[in-house]
Structure formats: C-alpha cells, structure tokens
Amino acid sequence: MSLEKIVDKIIEDAQTEARRIQEESEQKAQNIKENSREKASQEAQEILERAQKEGELEANRLVTQARMEKKIQLLSEKRKLIDEVLEKSLQKSLAQKKELKRKIILKEGEKEESLEKERLKEELRPRLENFIIKVLGL
C-alpha cells in the first residue's frame, strides 16, 4: 500500500469516526433536550397543581373568614338589641321605683340588697339570650 492510500485510509477512518461521534453527540443532545422538556413539563404541572390547591385553600379561608365576620356582626347586632330591650325595661322599672333591689332568701330570713343597673343588665343578658334562642328554636 502506498503512503497516499494509507493517509487516505486514516483520513477516511477519522472522518467516519468524527461523523459517528457527531451523530452520537447529536443523539445525546436530543435525548437531553427531550428529558429536559419532560422534566420542565412535569415541574410546570406540579407548580400549577400546587398553585391551584393554594388558591382553593385561600378561597376557602376567605369564605370561612367572611362567614365568621358575618356571624360576629350578627351576634353584635343581637347584643345591641338585647341591650336595648334591657335598657328600656329597666327605664320603665326605674320610672316606677326609685331603686332596684334584690330579695335574697336565707336560712335566717330574707335580706334585700341594692342592685346597680349595669350589674342587673349583665346578670339578665344571658338569661334573655337563652330565652330568645329557646323561643326562636335556634
């Protein structure tokens, strides 16, 4: 074999090897690209699902908070009405009598004590609330 043929053979083998390496590299790059796309797609899907769950939780929290605020407001309005009823009834009582008194029955006998208007309202409020709940069937 002549030197020229040997050199041509070496060049041809090198070119063949270079093409094989290039094709192999292109295939690896393509595989990496596809894997990266799949991984990115999966991560995007996970992020989307997580965001959706967080959105649902936040929406539920806001609805619950709104309901709680509505109940608190309703209770506040009920208390105002109960206080108004108590105030009016106490005003009528005080218009007829000069002082509110409570009669306490003891073993030794009976005892009367003065009762402040605010204290009486605080004592009557739970009873009145329970009575209203019972009457309305709540």
C-alpha angles and dihedrals in degrees: 000000000000124000091247092056091048091051091046090049092050091048091047092048090047092050091048090049090046091051090048091050091046092050091046091050091048090050091049090048090050091049091048090049093050092046090049091050092049092047092047090048091051092047091048090051091049091049090048092049091047091049091049092051091047089049091051091048091049091048091050090047091051092048091048091048091049091050091048092050090049091051091047091050091048091050090049091052091048090052091050090052092047090048090050092051091048092047093050093047091048091049089054091049092047091048089059098039132035098222138018114237135182122215114219119194114212134174088256093051139275127327131190125208133182116254124208117227095236093048091050091050091051091050095046098043097077092045092050092046091051091047092052091048090050094047093046092043094233 
